[in-house]
Amino acid sequence: MGKKRVAGKRAQDGKGRFAGAIEFTRNVRGELKRVNWPNRDQLQQSTAVVLIIVLLLMAYVSFWDFIFRNLAEFIFL
């Protein structure tokens, strides 16, 4: 019974089925206008930092993979 009342209220408001989605889209656009986007130099610096960290982590994981692979071959073969 409660669902019928909610549906009736929506129909009376005239907002329709997609009113929530439309309002959400408007709110998202408003928030995106307030975002402080990085400039080109900040973006390049951040990208460089991320790439360096990824390369360092790759080398670290590769080192331990090499150690444990050789240790496992030594023990089990």
N, C-alpha and C positions, 0 to 999 in steps of 0.2 A: 504494500500500500504506500510506503514511503517513497518508493521509486517513481510511482505515478505522479506524486506531488512535485518531486524535483523536476521531472520531465515537463510537467505542466508549467512550472515557473519559468523554465528555459524558453518554452514556446511563447509565453506571455511577454518575456523581456525582449523578444525579437532578435536575440543574439545568434541563435542558430547553433548548429552542431559544431562548427569549427571556431567558435568564438574564443575558446581557450588557446587554440593553436595560433590564431591571429594575434591575440594579446601577447603570447609568449614571443612571437617573432618580433613584434614591436619593441618589447622589453630588451630582447637580445640586441637589436639594432641600436637602441639607446645606450646600452652598456658598451658596445663596441666603439661608439663615438667617443666615449670617455677614456678608452684605453690609451696608455702612454706607450706608443709603439717605438721600438729602438730605431736609431738612425743606422746608416750603412756601416759606419765604423764600429759601433757597438755590436752589430750583428756579425761582422767579420771577426771581431775579437772573441765573442762567445762561441762562434763556430770553431775557431782555432783551438780554444780551450777544450771543447768537447772532443775534437778529433785527437788531441794530444792525450787526453785521459783514456779514450778508447784504445789508442795504440799501446799505452803503458799497461792497461789491464790485459790486453791481448798478449803482450809479451810475458806478463806475470803468469797468466793461465797456461800459456804454451810451455813455459819453463817447468812448471809443476807437472804438467801432462807428460813432458819428456822424461822427467825424473821417475814418476810413478809407472810409466809404461816400461821403462828399462828395468826398474825394480821388479815389476810383475814378470817380465820375460826371464829375468835372472832366477827368480824363485820357482816359477812354474814350468819353465822349459829346460 
